[in-house]
Amino acid sequence: MENVRLKLYDSIAQQEEVLKPKFPGNISVNVCGVTTHHFSHLCHACAAVAFDVLF
């Protein structure tokens, strides 16, 4: 498999940085999701958009 480098924009450092996984070969994303206990909010939409853009 070819060595692929993914760069993401760091808004705090204001520059692109190479994503360095905590565990080599694995990347995970933790996002909040809709539950039956509370109303939906904007973060649910943001999480869906970010997931679509990254993956």
HUSULWO-V541264 format. One record per residue. N is the residue number from 1. PSI is psi in radians with two decimals (999 if undefined). NEAR is the number of other ideal C-beta (glycine too) atoms within 12 Angstrom. Layout:
<<N PSI NEAR> <N PSI NEAR>>
//
This chain:
<<1 2.43 4> <2 2.49 4> <3 1.92 8> <4 2.34 11> <5 2.24 12> <6 2.19 16> <7 2.37 13> <8 2.62 20> <9 2.15 15> <10 1.89 13> <11 -0.38 9> <12 -0.84 8> <13 -0.23 9> <14 0.82 8> <15 2.82 11> <16 2.47 13> <17 2.54 15> <18 2.28 14> <19 2.17 19> <20 1.82 15> <21 2.54 15> <22 -0.67 10> <23 1.99 8> <24 2.30 9> <25 -0.09 11> <26 2.31 10> <27 2.33 16> <28 2.73 13> <29 2.27 18> <30 2.08 10> <31 2.69 18> <32 2.64 18> <33 2.95 18> <34 2.38 15> <35 2.92 11> <36 -0.09 7> <37 -0.38 7> <38 2.90 11> <39 2.68 10> <40 2.64 16> <41 3.04 13> <42 -0.59 11> <43 -0.55 17> <44 -0.72 18> <45 -0.74 16> <46 -0.72 16> <47 -0.72 21> <48 -0.74 19> <49 -0.81 14> <50 -0.73 17> <51 -0.75 17> <52 -0.67 12> <53 -0.74 13> <54 -0.59 17> <55 999 13>>
//
